[in-house]
Amino acid sequence: MAVQYAETHLASPDHYRTKDSILKEPFGVRPASAITPQEIDEWLSKHCKTNATANRYRAFFLLPIASAWRAVGSSGRVGR
């Protein structure tokens, strides 16, 4: 979902496509609700050498959530 959002709203979605392909191996196509924060933190600690890189991957994970929050808006309702 992050890649779809990036392709629609960002000028350069290539970084998101790369992150998506890297994360498909450890996390597969499971829904976000099936991936625990502990799994994400464990993967980040094993594969990211710097905090900056880990933060970029965290942002990638959060992009679909953030876009859903924007869709809800201040009304608190989905699908307005």
N, C-alpha and C positions, 0 to 999 in steps of 0.2 A: 504494500500500500504506500510506503514511503516513496518508492520509485514512481508510482503513478502520480502522486502529489508533485514530486519534483519535476516530472516531465510536463505537467500542466502549468505549474506556477513559477518555476525557476528557469533562468536563462541557460544554465549549464548543469543538467542532471547527470552527467557522466560519473561524478564521484558517487552518487547514490546507486547507480547501476553496479559499480565496482563493489561497494559495501554489500549490496544485496547478494551478489554472487559469492562473496567471501562468507557471508553469514548463513547461506543456505545449507552448507555442510553440517555445521553444529546444531542448527535450530530447525532445519527442514522447512516445511510449509505448515507447521503447527500454528494454530491461532495464537494471537498475543496472550490471551488469557491462560494458555497452557505453558507459557514460558515464565519462570519465576525470576524475580530480581536477583536471587542468589545465583541462578544459572548465568545470568548476564554478567554479574560481577566476577564470577569465577572465570568465565571466558575472557573477559577484559583483562583480568590480572595475569592470565597466562599468555595472551597474545599481543598486548599493547605495551610497548616499552616506555612510553611517556604518558603523562597525564593528559596532554593535549590530544593525543591519538585516542585515548580512552574516551575523552569528552566528545570527540567527533562521532564515535560509534554510539555513545549514549544519546546524542542528538538525533542520530539516525533512528534509533529505537523509539524516541519520543515524538518524531515528526507526525506519525498518524494520530497519536493521541492529541497533540497540540492542534492539528487541523480539525479534529472532531470537536474540541473545545471551542474553536473559532466558529464552527458551524452552529453550535448551540447558542453562542452569543450571550448577551446579557439577560435574555428572557429565560434561559434555563431550559428551553425546549428544543428538541431535535426536529429538523425538517421544516423549519419556517420558511 
